[in-house]
Amino acid sequence: RWVVVVTALLVVTVSADINVAHKQQDINHLLYKITSPIKSSFNDLKEMSETWNPREHMDLCSDGGAAVEWLMGELENHRLLKQHHWFSLFNDRQRTEALWLFEVFMQCTDFEVFRNNAAYFREHMNEGEFVYALYAAVTHSDIGQYIVLPPLYEITPHLFTNSEIINKAYTALMTQTPGNFRMNFTGSKRNTEQRVAYFGEDIGINSHHVHWHLDFPFWWNRDKIDRKGELFFWAHHQLVARYDAERLSNYLPPVDELYWDSPIKDGFAAHTSYKYGGEFPTRPDNKEFEDVEGVACARDIKLLESRIRDAIALGYIININGSHTDINNEHGIDILGDIIESSAYSPNAAYYGSLHNQAHRVLGAQADPKRKFGMPPGIMEHFETATRDPAFFRLHKYINGIFKEHKDKLPPYTEQELLYSNVNITNVKVSKLSTYFEDFVFDVSNALDTPESFSYVSVTATISRLNHEPFTYNIHVQAKHDDEVTVRIYITPKRDENNIVLDIDESRWGAILLDTFWTKVHAGDNVITRKSSQSSVAIPDRVPFFELLEDADEAVANDAQLLHQEIRGCGHPMRLLLPKGTKEGLDFWLDVIVTSGDDAVHDELTIENHGSTHGYCGIHGMKYPDKRPMGFPFDRRIPEIGVFKVPNQHGQVVKIFHH
């Protein structure tokens, strides 16, 4: 079993709209060899980078050129971050610069202005700031519609690849010898955390995490993103639930939460280097927390935590004007998510602070908390790399506990809230669930600076990754009358690491959402068939960068239309839909809950899934499609199994095998 390749389709037509092909080509060329000058063969972009003056075209910006004026002023006064330097979104000044460039892009009135400004600033701003601003703008601007963003692990491979691979790649380039190099996970067999490194260090999970934060950035202050705080809770809650399931299959206990008064038990050595700036810092085992100069003290973080827990205990938060907002309801989780992250939506950031973001910075800086050695940011200070560190999951287990404290204060769902009297689930059949490891090959040549005179040499890395065999659900239901219905499918570990059977209230917080979708039932017997490949929480493999390059160049050269599926970067990799099984078969509860189609926010969800990753990522630019709380019905206490067992809910034990 080898690489699954997503192919971009090229269709030649007589009257094709070639705008998408040209846009895709320009974005590809802007991101090609990002730390080298624009290639001279990219004629239009090269010319614009040398002749375009953003100030002379401010009338083509919706804000009258305000963003351009600020950025050009900083550039001319040599106040911008230099090129060939690391960039971290958690650095306040660097983020400010990147967001001003993002604002320049967002204010462009058409793609030509967007492209020309991008060509100019690509050659004059820090490369990391440029990549972030460009990805964010293409994600959120109408101008970026239908453009497929290349996988970041092929644009900035040094953030996803071990230093050893980059060194070997340079050797291959210098000797003009094509090479494919095996990349191993960090650590050794002496480190028990190494057993689950395949999950935290999976480049698909890394990519999902950074794209989730691109879709839902903490700094976002433009149009309101629906249920953004709740999505912060839900996406990270599911990452922790998946990580614990992976630990279970590898005979490890659930990950411990972080304690600010206790040492960080597990160290981490990333074996990864910045393109410019040296190695990522290493954290030894049993590292005592130290205050980080210029960032935060441990006592400050504990104070923020206590204020948030007080709000949960009291049932309300204090707004910046002193008024109170009740959070003892199903919308309270959204407010808490905004506060804990904290996002620009926080109702009182001055009081509740930024627990999550500050914690990332404090954890990332523990190798050099006093800045004595001038070390660059740690692995936790980049969304691209954070999940590689086991401390990421300890941090989010800790944050998860705060969210759970709030959820546990809410009353359990009543039978009336759970019951959908039109449907009775009579049986659920699911094909064999089986996981395996496969090799995945990705290109790392974008990490290498090369003169244009050098011939292209194929340089790739191979890494082992988890996958599963395709599977299908057949859900048998009896309906009293025709209706649209909402279907939710979860799996939950049946036993703990000591092989003790968990009751439903113990296991529910570890429930993993496999799918949510809408369909129709007719009066009488129905069989709802759903394939794993249709899941609403996962995305297929990203289109490789060089495939995007070749297809767009060919489409433009042939005056053709570029047809490829627009796939969001946000979403778990499809191949990671199931946790790793065991040879004997690991027991999970499979729960199917069918409720009324009235749970849908949008009318057409039975025929249009809007990009298919709404389970963890919502629908871009639209309201979250499910009216129910995320995680329903496992998000609240289940003290009585009898109330939970309604006819429209079905639970059975399934085994996940690994071979």
C-alpha positions in Angstrom: 0.0 0.0 0.0 1.6 3.2 -1.1 0.8 6.8 -1.6 -2.7 7.8 -2.4 -2.5 10.6 -5.0 -5.2 13.1 -5.5 -5.1 14.0 -9.2 -6.0 17.4 -10.6 -8.1 17.0 -13.7 -7.2 19.0 -16.8 -9.9 19.6 -19.3 -9.3 21.5 -22.6 -12.3 23.5 -23.7 -13.0 26.0 -26.4 -14.7 28.6 -24.3 -13.1 27.9 -20.9 -12.9 30.4 -18.1 -9.2 30.3 -17.5 -9.1 32.7 -14.6 -8.8 29.9 -12.1 -5.9 28.4 -13.9 -4.1 31.7 -14.0 -4.8 32.4 -10.3 -3.6 29.0 -9.4 -0.4 29.4 -11.4 0.4 32.8 -9.8 -0.1 31.4 -6.3 2.0 28.4 -7.1 4.8 30.6 -8.5 4.6 32.9 -5.5 5.2 30.0 -3.1 7.9 28.3 -5.2 11.2 28.3 -3.4 9.9 30.9 -1.0 13.3 31.8 0.4 14.8 32.5 -3.0 14.0 35.4 -5.4 11.1 34.9 -7.8 12.3 32.9 -10.8 13.1 34.9 -13.9 11.0 32.5 -15.9 7.9 33.6 -13.9 7.9 36.6 -16.2 4.9 38.6 -15.0 5.6 38.1 -11.3 9.3 38.8 -11.7 8.5 42.1 -13.5 5.9 43.2 -10.9 8.3 42.4 -8.0 10.7 44.9 -9.6 8.5 47.6 -11.0 5.3 47.6 -9.0 4.9 50.3 -6.4 2.0 49.6 -4.0 1.7 53.3 -3.1 0.9 54.2 -6.7 -2.1 51.9 -6.8 -3.7 52.6 -3.4 -6.8 53.7 -5.3 -7.3 50.0 -6.1 -7.6 49.1 -2.4 -11.0 49.2 -0.6 -9.5 50.9 2.4 -8.0 53.7 0.2 -4.5 52.2 0.8 -4.4 52.6 4.6 -2.8 49.1 5.0 -0.4 49.7 2.2 0.6 53.1 3.6 1.4 51.6 7.1 3.4 48.7 5.7 5.4 50.8 3.2 6.2 53.3 6.0 7.5 50.5 8.2 9.5 49.0 5.2 11.1 52.3 4.3 12.0 53.0 7.9 13.6 49.6 8.2 11.3 48.5 11.0 10.1 45.2 9.4 11.5 41.8 10.3 14.3 41.1 8.0 14.3 38.2 5.5 16.0 34.9 6.3 14.8 35.0 9.9 12.4 32.8 11.8 8.7 33.8 12.2 6.3 32.9 14.9 2.6 34.0 15.0 2.9 34.1 18.8 5.5 36.9 18.6 3.3 40.1 18.9 5.4 42.3 16.6 5.9 39.7 13.9 2.2 38.9 14.0 1.3 42.6 13.6 3.5 42.8 10.5 2.0 39.6 9.0 -1.5 40.9 9.6 -0.9 44.2 8.0 0.2 42.3 4.9 -2.9 40.1 5.2 -4.9 43.4 5.4 -3.2 44.6 2.2 -4.3 41.4 0.4 -7.8 41.5 1.8 -8.3 45.1 0.6 -7.3 44.4 -3.0 -10.3 45.0 -5.4 -9.3 42.3 -7.9 -6.9 39.5 -8.3 -4.4 41.4 -10.5 -3.8 43.9 -7.7 -3.6 41.1 -5.2 -1.0 39.3 -7.3 1.1 42.4 -8.0 1.1 43.4 -4.3 2.0 39.9 -3.4 4.9 39.8 -5.9 6.3 43.1 -4.5 6.0 42.2 -0.8 7.3 38.7 -1.3 10.7 40.2 -2.3 10.6 42.8 0.5 9.2 41.1 3.6 10.1 38.2 5.8 9.3 34.9 4.1 7.4 33.4 7.1 5.2 36.5 7.4 4.5 36.5 3.7 3.5 32.8 3.6 1.2 33.2 6.6 -0.4 36.3 5.2 -0.9 34.8 1.8 -2.4 31.5 3.1 -4.7 33.5 5.4 -5.8 35.8 2.6 -6.5 33.0 0.1 -8.4 31.2 2.8 -10.7 34.2 3.7 -10.8 36.4 0.6 -13.4 36.0 -2.1 -10.5 36.6 -4.5 -9.0 33.3 -3.4 -12.1 31.2 -4.2 -11.3 28.0 -6.1 -7.6 28.3 -5.5 -6.1 25.2 -4.0 -3.4 26.0 -1.4 -0.4 23.7 -1.6 0.3 21.5 1.4 2.5 23.5 3.8 4.7 20.5 4.4 5.9 20.9 0.8 6.2 24.8 1.0 8.1 25.0 4.3 9.4 21.4 4.6 11.9 22.3 7.3 9.0 22.8 9.8 7.7 19.2 9.1 10.9 17.3 8.4 13.9 16.2 10.5 17.1 18.1 10.0 18.9 14.9 8.9 16.5 14.7 5.8 17.2 18.4 4.9 21.0 17.7 5.1 20.7 14.7 2.9 18.6 16.6 0.5 21.3 19.3 0.1 23.9 16.6 -0.5 21.6 15.1 -3.3 21.2 18.6 -4.8 25.0 19.4 -4.7 25.8 16.0 -6.3 22.9 16.3 -8.7 21.7 12.9 -7.6 18.0 12.3 -7.1 17.2 11.0 -3.6 14.4 9.6 -1.5 15.2 9.5 2.2 13.5 7.6 5.0 12.3 9.9 7.8 12.1 8.5 11.3 10.0 9.8 14.2 11.8 11.6 17.0 13.0 9.8 20.1 14.0 6.1 20.6 12.5 2.9 22.0 13.7 4.0 25.4 11.0 6.7 25.3 7.5 5.2 25.8 6.0 8.3 24.1 7.6 7.1 20.9 4.9 4.5 20.6 2.4 7.2 19.6 4.8 9.6 17.8 3.2 8.4 14.5 0.1 10.4 15.5 1.5 13.6 17.0 4.2 13.8 14.3 1.9 12.9 11.4 2.3 15.6 8.8 -1.5 15.4 8.0 -2.3 16.1 11.7 0.3 18.9 11.7 -1.4 20.3 8.6 -4.9 20.0 10.0 -3.9 21.9 13.1 -2.3 24.8 11.3 -5.1 25.1 8.8 -7.7 24.9 11.7 -6.0 28.0 13.2 -5.9 29.6 9.7 -9.6 29.1 9.3 -10.3 30.2 12.9 -7.5 32.6 13.8 -7.4 33.9 17.4 -6.7 37.4 16.1 -9.8 37.5 13.8 -11.7 40.7 14.2 -13.6 40.9 10.9 -17.0 39.3 10.1 -18.3 37.1 13.0 -17.3 33.5 12.7 -20.2 31.4 14.0 -19.5 29.4 17.2 -15.8 30.0 16.9 -15.2 29.6 20.6 -17.1 26.3 20.7 -15.2 25.1 17.7 -11.9 25.8 19.5 -13.1 23.5 22.3 -14.4 20.8 20.0 -11.5 20.5 17.6 -8.9 20.3 20.3 -11.1 18.1 22.5 -11.3 15.6 19.6 -7.5 15.7 19.1 -7.0 14.7 22.8 -9.7 12.0 22.5 -7.9 10.6 19.5 -4.5 10.8 21.1 -5.8 8.9 24.2 -7.3 6.2 21.9 -3.9 5.8 20.2 -2.3 5.5 23.6 -4.8 2.8 24.5 -4.0 0.7 21.4 -0.3 1.0 22.3 -0.7 -0.1 26.0 -0.3 3.4 27.4 -2.5 5.2 29.9 -4.4 8.3 29.0 -2.2 11.4 28.7 -1.8 13.3 32.0 -2.9 16.9 32.1 -0.4 19.6 32.7 0.2 21.0 36.2 2.0 24.4 36.6 3.3 23.4 40.0 4.8 20.1 38.8 7.7 19.3 36.4 7.0 18.6 32.8 7.6 14.9 33.0 8.4 14.2 29.3 11.1 16.2 27.5 11.2 16.6 23.8 13.9 16.9 21.2 12.4 17.9 17.8 15.4 17.0 15.6 14.1 19.8 13.4 15.8 23.0 12.3 14.5 26.4 11.3 15.4 27.4 7.7 17.2 30.3 9.3 17.8 30.5 13.1 19.2 27.1 14.2 17.7 24.0 15.8 14.4 24.0 17.6 15.3 24.1 21.3 15.3 20.8 23.3 13.4 20.4 26.6 14.8 17.8 29.0 12.7 15.4 31.1 11.3 16.6 34.4 11.7 20.3 33.6 10.4 22.6 36.3 8.4 25.4 35.0 10.2 28.7 35.0 8.8 32.2 34.4 9.4 33.4 30.8 10.9 36.8 30.6 8.7 39.2 28.7 5.9 36.6 28.3 4.3 35.3 31.5 5.0 34.0 35.0 3.5 30.6 36.0 1.6 32.4 38.8 0.0 34.7 36.2 -1.3 31.7 34.3 -2.6 30.0 37.5 -4.4 33.3 38.3 -6.1 33.4 34.9 -7.1 29.7 35.4 -8.6 30.5 38.8 -10.7 33.4 37.3 -12.0 31.2 34.6 -12.9 28.4 37.1 -14.6 31.0 39.3 -16.7 32.0 36.3 -17.7 28.4 35.8 -18.6 28.0 39.5 -20.6 31.2 39.6 -22.3 30.5 36.2 -21.5 33.8 34.6 -18.6 35.8 33.2 -17.8 39.4 33.9 -17.8 41.6 30.8 -15.4 44.4 30.3 -18.1 46.9 31.4 -18.8 45.1 34.6 -22.0 43.4 33.5 -22.6 39.7 33.7 -23.3 37.1 31.0 -24.8 33.8 32.0 -22.9 30.7 30.8 -25.0 28.0 32.4 -26.5 27.1 29.1 -25.6 25.4 25.8 -24.1 28.7 24.5 -21.8 29.1 27.4 -19.1 26.8 25.9 -18.8 29.3 23.0 -18.0 32.2 25.4 -15.6 30.1 27.4 -13.8 29.0 24.2 -13.3 32.7 23.2 -12.0 33.5 26.7 -9.7 30.5 27.1 -8.0 30.7 23.7 -8.3 33.8 23.9 -9.6 35.2 20.7 -10.5 38.7 19.7 -14.1 37.8 20.6 -13.2 37.5 24.3 -15.7 39.7 26.3 -13.0 40.7 28.8 -9.5 39.8 27.7 -8.0 42.3 30.2 -9.4 40.2 33.1 -9.4 36.6 31.7 -6.2 37.0 29.7 -5.1 34.5 27.1 -4.6 31.2 28.9 -4.1 28.9 25.9 -1.9 31.2 23.9 0.2 32.2 26.9 0.6 28.5 27.8 1.9 27.7 24.3 4.5 30.5 24.6 5.6 29.5 28.2 5.9 25.8 27.2 7.8 26.7 24.0 10.4 28.9 25.9 11.3 26.5 28.7 14.6 25.7 27.1 15.7 29.4 27.4 13.2 31.2 29.7 15.6 34.1 30.5 16.6 34.6 26.9 20.2 34.2 27.9 21.2 32.2 24.9 19.1 33.9 22.2 17.4 30.7 21.2 14.6 30.7 18.7 11.0 29.9 19.6 10.3 26.3 20.7 8.2 23.7 19.0 5.0 24.8 20.9 5.3 28.3 19.5 4.2 27.2 16.0 0.9 25.7 15.0 2.7 23.7 12.3 4.9 21.9 14.8 3.0 22.0 18.2 1.4 18.5 18.0 4.8 16.9 17.6 5.5 17.6 21.3 3.6 15.3 23.8 3.3 18.4 26.0 0.8 19.7 23.5 -1.6 17.0 24.4 -0.9 17.5 28.1 -1.7 21.2 27.8 -5.0 20.4 26.0 -5.9 17.7 28.4 -5.6 20.4 31.1 -7.7 22.9 29.1 -10.1 20.1 28.3 -10.6 19.6 32.0 -11.7 23.2 32.4 -14.2 22.8 29.6 -15.5 19.6 31.2 -16.0 21.3 34.5 -18.4 23.7 32.7 -20.1 20.9 30.8 -20.6 18.8 34.0 -22.4 21.7 35.6 -25.1 21.6 32.9 -28.1 19.3 33.5 -28.0 15.9 31.8 -30.1 15.6 28.6 -33.6 14.5 29.4 -35.3 11.7 27.5 -37.4 14.3 25.7 -34.3 16.0 24.5 -32.8 12.7 23.3 -35.9 11.1 21.8 -36.9 11.4 18.1 -40.1 9.4 18.1 -40.3 9.0 14.3 -37.3 6.6 14.1 -36.4 3.3 15.7 -32.9 1.9 14.9 -33.3 -1.8 14.5 -29.7 -2.8 13.6 -26.4 -1.4 12.5 -24.0 -3.4 10.4 -20.5 -2.2 9.8 -17.8 -3.8 7.6 -14.5 -4.9 9.2 -12.5 -2.1 10.8 -8.8 -2.6 10.1 -5.8 -0.3 10.3 -2.3 -0.6 8.9 0.9 1.4 8.3 1.9 2.6 4.9 4.7 4.7 3.4 4.0 8.2 2.2 6.3 10.2 -0.1 6.4 14.0 -0.2 8.6 16.5 -1.8 11.2 18.5 0.2 12.9 20.4 -2.6 11.3 23.7 -1.6 13.5 23.7 1.5 16.6 24.0 -0.7 17.9 27.3 -2.0 19.3 26.9 -5.5 20.6 29.1 -8.2 18.4 29.1 -11.3 21.3 27.6 -13.2 21.0 24.4 -11.2 19.2 21.5 -12.8 16.1 20.3 -11.0 16.8 17.2 -8.9 13.9 15.2 -7.3 14.4 15.1 -3.6 11.7 13.4 -1.5 11.2 12.1 2.0 9.3 8.9 2.9 7.6 8.5 6.2 5.4 5.8 7.7 1.8 6.7 8.5 -1.4 5.2 9.8 -4.2 4.3 7.4 -7.3 2.1 7.5 -9.2 -0.1 5.1 -12.3 1.6 3.7 -15.5 0.6 5.5 -19.2 1.1 5.3 -22.1 1.5 7.7 -25.6 0.1 7.0 -28.0 1.6 9.5 -31.4 -0.1 9.6 -34.2 2.1 10.8 -38.0 2.0 10.9 -39.7 5.3 10.3 -43.3 6.2 11.0 -43.4 8.9 8.3 -41.2 10.5 5.7 -38.7 13.0 7.1 -35.3 14.4 6.9 -33.0 13.2 9.7 -29.6 14.0 11.3 -27.2 11.0 11.8 -24.3 11.1 14.2 -21.8 8.3 14.5 -19.2 8.0 17.4 -16.8 5.4 18.7 -15.7 5.3 22.3 -13.2 3.0 24.0 -14.9 0.1 25.9 -12.1 -0.5 28.4 -9.4 1.5 30.0 -5.6 0.7 29.9 -6.1 -1.9 32.7 -8.8 -3.7 30.7 -11.5 -2.6 33.0 -14.9 -2.0 31.3 -15.9 1.7 31.5 -19.4 2.7 32.2 -20.9 5.2 29.8 -20.4 8.3 32.0 -16.8 7.4 32.4 -16.1 6.8 28.7 -18.4 9.5 27.1 -15.7 12.3 27.3 -13.5 10.1 25.1 -16.1 9.7 22.4 -14.7 10.3 18.9 -16.9 11.7 16.2 -16.7 9.7 13.0 -19.4 11.3 11.0 -22.4 13.7 11.0 -24.7 13.9 8.1 -28.3 14.6 6.9 -30.4 12.2 4.9 -34.1 11.3 4.3 -36.1 8.4 5.6 -39.4 7.1 4.3 -42.3 5.5 6.1 -41.4 1.9 6.8 -38.1 0.1 6.7 -35.0 2.0 5.6 -31.3 1.2 5.2 -29.0 4.2 5.5 -25.7 3.4 3.8 -22.7 5.5 4.5 -19.1 5.0 3.4 -16.1 6.0 5.5 -14.8 8.1 2.6 -17.9 10.3 3.0 -17.1 11.3 6.5 -17.8 15.0 7.5 -14.7 15.3 9.7 -12.0 14.2 7.3 -10.3 15.3 4.1 -8.4 13.2 1.5 -4.7 13.7 0.8 -3.7 17.1 -0.3 -2.8 17.7 -4.0 1.1 17.5 -4.1 2.7 20.9 -4.9 4.5 19.8 -8.0 1.3 18.3 -9.4 -0.4 21.7 -8.8 2.5 23.4 -10.5 2.4 21.2 -13.6 -1.3 21.1 -14.0 -1.7 24.9 -13.7 1.2 25.6 -16.0 -0.2 23.2 -18.6 -3.7 24.7 -18.3 -2.4 28.2 -18.9 -0.2 27.1 -21.8 -3.1 25.3 -23.5 -5.7 27.9 -22.8 -7.5 25.3 -20.8 -9.7 25.1 -17.8 -8.3 23.7 -14.6 -10.8 21.5 -12.9 -9.9 20.1 -9.5 -11.8 19.6 -6.3 -11.5 22.6 -3.9 -10.5 20.8 -0.7 -10.2 22.7 2.6 -6.9 22.2 4.5 -8.9 22.0 7.7 -10.0 18.5 8.6 -8.4 15.3 10.0 -6.7 13.2 7.3 -9.2 10.7 6.0 -6.8 7.9 6.7 -6.8 8.8 10.4 -10.6 8.4 10.8 -10.0 5.3 12.9 -7.6 4.9 15.9 -5.0 2.2 15.5 -6.3 -1.2 16.3 -4.6 -4.3 17.7 -3.9 -7.7 16.3 -6.5 -9.2 18.5 -9.0 -6.4 17.9 -9.5 -3.4 20.2 -13.0 -3.0 21.5 -14.9 0.2 21.0 -18.5 1.2 21.4 -20.0 2.3 18.1 -22.9 4.6 18.8 -25.4 5.8 16.1 -27.9 8.5 17.1 -30.6 9.6 14.6 -32.5 12.8 15.4 -34.8 15.1 13.5 -33.6 16.9 10.4 -34.7 20.1 12.2 -31.2 20.0 13.8 -29.9 21.2 10.5 -29.2 25.0 10.3 -29.2 25.0 6.4 -32.1 23.7 4.3 -30.1 21.8 1.6 -27.8 19.7 3.8 -29.2 16.4 2.6 -27.8 17.1 -0.9 -25.0 19.6 -0.3 -22.2 19.1 2.3 -20.4 22.3 1.7 -16.9 20.9 1.6 -17.4 17.8 3.8 -15.4 18.8 6.9 -18.0 20.6 8.9 -17.7 18.1 11.8 -14.5 19.7 13.1 -14.3 22.8 11.0 -17.8 24.1 10.3 -18.7 25.4 6.9 -16.4 28.2 5.8 -18.1 31.5 5.8 -21.5 30.1 7.0 -23.2 29.1 10.2 -22.2 25.8 11.8 -24.6 23.3 10.3 -25.8 21.5 13.4 -28.0 23.3 15.9 -27.1 20.9 18.7 -24.0 21.4 20.9 -20.8 19.9 19.5 -20.4 16.5 20.9 -24.1 15.9 21.5 -25.2 13.7 23.2 -21.9 12.8 24.9 -21.0 16.3 26.0 -23.0 16.1 29.2 -23.2 13.8 32.1 -25.1 10.5 31.6 -26.0 9.4 35.2 -28.7 7.0 34.1 -28.2 4.7 31.1 -31.9 4.1 30.9 -32.6 7.7 29.9 -29.9 7.6 27.3 -31.2 4.4 25.6 -33.9 5.8 23.4 -35.1 3.9 20.3 -33.3 6.4 18.0 -30.0 5.5 19.6 -28.1 2.3 18.9 -24.9 1.1 20.6 -22.9 -2.0 19.9 -19.3 -3.2 20.4 -17.0 -3.3 17.4 -13.4 -4.4 17.1 -10.6 -2.4 15.4 -7.9 -4.7 14.1 -4.4 -3.8 13.0 -2.2 -5.7 10.6 
